[in-house]
Amino acid sequence: MENFYLLFRKITGKTLSKRAVGYKSRNEIDEALFETVSRLFFENRKNFCYLKEKALEAAKNEKKDALIFSAAGYFCYVDCDFKKAKNFFQKAIELNPNDLEQWLCLAFCLRQLGGESGFNRIMLESEDVITEFIKGKIKINELSDKNT
């Protein structure tokens, strides 16, 4: 299987990367990866579907790469498969719990799935939620409502 990083660059002309923004940082979130995936969805659906398939394959084979899980989450989110997107963002968070962007992506997935309480908790109390998760006081699936 061709390396997903190389394939992503070959098709999009962009590097598969994102600047992680810590939850205590004042830096802006890097939306370049989400923007690239979104543009591809609207401008070249065939390449979008192909890269989505390859992202899902890479995520299935990769166990320790938060960026691969993020990319798979974005492809699923843009394609309105919010349940899969939620699962990928959760995996990215488990590997890199300080990355605020992944928490916000998870929150929006929960909202799309009807999980208003999880969405509100992450959006309104993100620093507390992330700190509790890092300390092991809460599990990530506790933020989901029963139906999400």
GILINNOR-V994327 format. One record per backbone hydrogen bond with DSSP energy under -1.0 kcal/mol. CO is the residue of the C=O (numbers start at 1). NH is the residue of the N-H. If there is no record, write none. Layout:
co={CO/CO}
nh={NH/NH}
This chain:
co={3/4/5/6/7/8/9/15/21/22/31/32/33/34/35/36/37/38/39/40/44/45/46/47/48/49/50/51/52/53/54/55/56/57/58/65/66/67/68/69/70/71/72/73/74/75/76/77/80/81/82/83/84/85/86/87/88/89/90/91/92/96/98/98/99/100/101/102/103/104/105/106/107/108/109/110/111/114/115/116/117/118/119/120/121/125/126/127/128/129/130/131/132/133/139/140/145}
nh={7/8/9/10/11/12/13/17/100/25/35/36/37/38/39/40/41/42/43/44/48/49/50/51/52/53/54/55/56/57/58/59/60/61/62/69/70/71/72/73/74/75/76/77/78/79/81/80/82/85/86/87/88/89/90/91/92/93/94/95/96/99/23/100/103/104/105/106/107/108/109/110/111/112/113/115/114/116/119/120/121/122/123/124/125/129/130/131/132/133/134/135/137/136/142/143/148}
